[in-house]
Amino acid sequence: MPEPVLGILTLYLNEAKQLEERSVYRRMIIEGKKIGLDVFVFTPADVNAGKELIHAMVYDPSSGKWSRKWRPFPHMIYDRCRIQRSSRFEQLLRFRSRYNHLTFLNRPLRNKWTIHQTFSQKSRFRQHMPETLLYQSSADLQRMLKISPVVYVKPINGTGGRGILRIERLKEGKSLYDIQGRRQNRQIISPRKVTLPRLESIVRQWCLGGRFLVQQGIPLRLPGGRFHDYRMLVQKNGQGEWELTGMAGRVGAARSVTSNLHGGGHAVRAEVLLKEWLGSEEKAAKAMKSAENLGLEAAAFLEESFGALCELALDLAIDRQGRIFVLEVNPKPAREVFARTGDSGTYRKALLRPLEYAMWVYKNKNTPSSVKTVEE
């Protein structure tokens, strides 16, 4: 049997062909070699459709250097491409359409609104979803403000905490609101107090040129004033089964309405942050077990609904009573949160699992549609 080949499909960050996550891919190529998996990296721009060849980026661990080589199409493709507004993304859409018949470990998920609607079909997940509306007019904003004193406005395709606005109804006056947020370029908008008509005008402007959600806010402010949440990573293992890889807490930067690491946040071990938040080790352990069960079931359900997945990150809010809410799901998750907590074992596992799963897919000559879960 020839050595299986995995192509990591990514996008350049810019026209200078800078590669995103280069250090992660280098590590995956090294780990792949150890288990007998040949791994290379490519973008849709590197494909020569006429010759059915790819001008791949390959890394040689012995020399420590990257180079380019013409390679045939790989046996499997691991799609790491995130949404971006560029011609590169248009190229990606054409690639996915043209080569749809190839074996992809993971298929794209839909936008946040479609995922919310999909989850809401099942009572098992409905109880874990914050109230959410698709913003179409000020009536949607008003409706959500009646349900919740804190409301988030977020783009349906946003990543990294970009384009999020936090609105809080102030106790001293029912028609006065505190707003703060983070623009698309991640610039923080300092808190300010506005009246309802001014708020409606700001939100209308904020939502121009895109589709946005209005979502119930879950109380996540730590005693020091910073916001926090939890990133949970579930992945397929070397037997093709869903398994929890790890969970970490994220604490936002000062004055930030999100906890994203790219926005200046920092990572903490989940059990440490949860114990502080919920008040006891026992409550923290119970919440983590419930979160694990929810994550495994959610991954299997989304795969059933949208097609093959090999991993999924769930961003979770856990309130003071230990109730769990799914804020977002991300099918192209970064792993750095585990490196940032100092949990090198989980970080390595997060890199290795897609490679082990690729080996399983290759050996089983199987399209990756398994939806089995494993309970520890």
VEXBAGU-413348 format. One record per residue (C-alpha): residue in one letter; x, y, z. Coordinates in steps of 0.5 Angstrom, whole numbers, plus 500, padded with zeros to 3 digits. Layout:
N
AXYZ
...
***
This chain:
376
M500500500
P503507498
E504512503
P498516504
V498523503
L494529506
G494536503
I493542508
L488547504
T489554507
L489561504
Y495566503
L494572508
N495577503
E498578496
A505577498
K504570499
Q505570507
L502563509
E497563515
E499558521
R506556518
S509554525
V503550526
Y503546519
R511545520
R509541527
M504537523
I508535517
I514533523
E508529527
G505526520
K512523518
K513520525
I506516523
G507515516
L503520513
D506525508
V503532509
F504538504
V501545504
F497548499
T492554497
P487554491
A492559487
D497553487
V493548483
N495547476
A488544473
G490543466
K496538469
E492536475
L498538479
I499542485
H505547487
A506545494
M509548500
V513542503
Y518542509
D524538510
P525537518
S532535517
S534541513
G529546517
K527549510
W521550506
S521549499
R516548493
K515542489
W510539484
R506534487
P500530485
F493531488
P493528495
H489522498
M485527503
I484534504
Y484538510
D481544509
R483550514
C481556510
R477561514
I472566511
Q476572508
R473578503
S478577498
S479574491
R483568494
F477566498
E473566491
Q478562488
L477557494
L470557493
R471555485
F476550488
R471546493
S466546487
R471543482
Y474538486
N468536491
H469529489
L475528493
T476526500
F475532505
L476530512
N472536513
R467540510
P465548511
L459549516
R454554515
N453561518
K452563525
W444564524
T444557520
I447553525
H443557531
Q437555527
T439548526
F441547533
S434550535
Q430544532
K432539537
S430540545
R437537547
F441543544
R435549544
Q436549552
H443551551
M442556546
P442564548
E436567545
T438570538
L435574532
L437575525
Y437583525
Q433586520
S430592523
S430596530
A424592532
D429586533
L433590537
Q428592542
R425585542
M431583545
L432588550
K426587553
I428579554
S435581556
P438587560
V445585556
V445584548
Y450583543
V450585536
K455580532
P456579524
I453572522
N460570519
G465574523
T471571527
G476573532
G471577536
R471582530
G465587529
I461585536
L457590539
R455590547
I449593549
E447594556
R441597559
L443601565
K439601571
E439608573
G434610567
K430605562
S432609556
L439609557
Y444604554
D451603555
I455601549
Q462598547
G465594542
R470592537
R470594530
Q472589524
N479591525
R479589532
Q480596534
I476597541
I470602542
S470605549
P464605553
R459610552
K452612554
V447613549
T439614549
L435609545
P434613539
R441614538
L442607540
E438604534
S441609529
I448606531
V446599531
R443601524
Q450604521
W453598525
C449593521
L450596514
G453592509
G452585512
R448581516
F448581523
L445577529
V442580536
Q443575541
Q442575549
G448576553
I450571558
P453574565
L460573564
R464579567
L469576572
P470580579
G475584576
G471587570
R474582565
F469578560
H471570560
D468564556
Y471557555
R474554548
M472547548
L475542542
V472536540
Q476532534
K475525531
N481520533
G485515530
Q478510530
G474515527
E470517533
W469524536
E473525543
L474531547
T481534546
G481539551
M478545554
A481552556
G478558559
R479565556
V479572559
G479578555
A483584555
A481590559
R475594556
S474588551
V467586550
T470579548
S475574550
N479572544
L486571544
H487575538
G484581541
G489581547
G486576551
H489571555
A488563557
V487560563
R486552565
A479551565
E478547571
V482553575
L477559572
L471555573
K473553580
E473561581
W467562577
L463557580
G465557587
S468549588
E472544585
E466539585
K461544581
A467546576
A468538575
K460537574
A460543569
M466540565
K463533564
S456536562
A460541557
E464535554
N457531553
L454537550
G460538545
L460531543
E453530541
A453537538
A459535533
A455529531
F449532530
L452538526
E456533522
E449529520
S446536518
F452539514
G457533512
A464531514
L467534520
C474532523
E474537529
L470543532
A471548537
L465550541
D465557545
L461556551
A458561556
I457558563
D453562568
R454562575
Q449557576
G453552572
R448553566
I452552559
F450556553
V453555546
L456562543
E459560537
V462553533
N468554529
P470548524
K477551523
P479552530
A486555532
R490550538
E494556541
V489557547
F492550550
A499552548
R498559552
T495555558
G502551558
D498545557
S503542552
G500535552
T493537550
Y496542544
R500536541
K494532541
A490537538
L495537532
L496530532
R488528532
P487530525
L493526522
E491520526
Y484521523
A487522516
M490515517
W484512519
V480515513
Y485512508
K486505511
N478504511
K478507504
N472511507
T469517506
P469521513
S462521515
S462517521
V458520527
K460516532
T462519539
V466516545
E465517552
E471517557
***
